[in-house]
């Protein structure tokens, strides 16, 4: 599968973590919320149809896991895409909110 490299950036106003290509195009995003206890809730992942099949969704999931791990938060994967990605990547389960298993 071709892989378009992206950089993740937070758009706090929209509550998105955006996947941005080298030319500045937003190729996809995850809609999120943060709870009062610091849990990062992945709500919904969207990839621009022009970038489908290019690994954008996986890079978003991988990136939010890295971000959550780095900040010491916990992840609640309400988004079906992120949950499915986590099922296939047990090495990322250390960031899951207590009680969530796959």
SULQUIJO-V336522 format. One record per residue. N is the residue number from 1. BURIAL is # if it has 16 or more other C-alpha atoms within 10 Angstrom, else .. Layout:
N_BURIAL, N_BURIAL
This chain:
1_., 2_., 3_., 4_#, 5_., 6_#, 7_#, 8_#, 9_., 10_., 11_., 12_., 13_., 14_., 15_., 16_#, 17_#, 18_#, 19_#, 20_#, 21_#, 22_., 23_., 24_., 25_., 26_#, 27_#, 28_#, 29_#, 30_#, 31_#, 32_#, 33_#, 34_., 35_., 36_., 37_., 38_., 39_#, 40_#, 41_#, 42_#, 43_#, 44_#, 45_#, 46_#, 47_#, 48_., 49_., 50_., 51_#, 52_#, 53_., 54_#, 55_#, 56_#, 57_#, 58_., 59_#, 60_#, 61_#, 62_#, 63_#, 64_#, 65_#, 66_., 67_#, 68_#, 69_#, 70_., 71_., 72_., 73_#, 74_#, 75_#, 76_#, 77_#, 78_., 79_#, 80_., 81_#, 82_#, 83_#, 84_., 85_#, 86_#, 87_., 88_., 89_., 90_., 91_., 92_#, 93_#, 94_., 95_#, 96_#, 97_#, 98_., 99_., 100_., 101_., 102_.
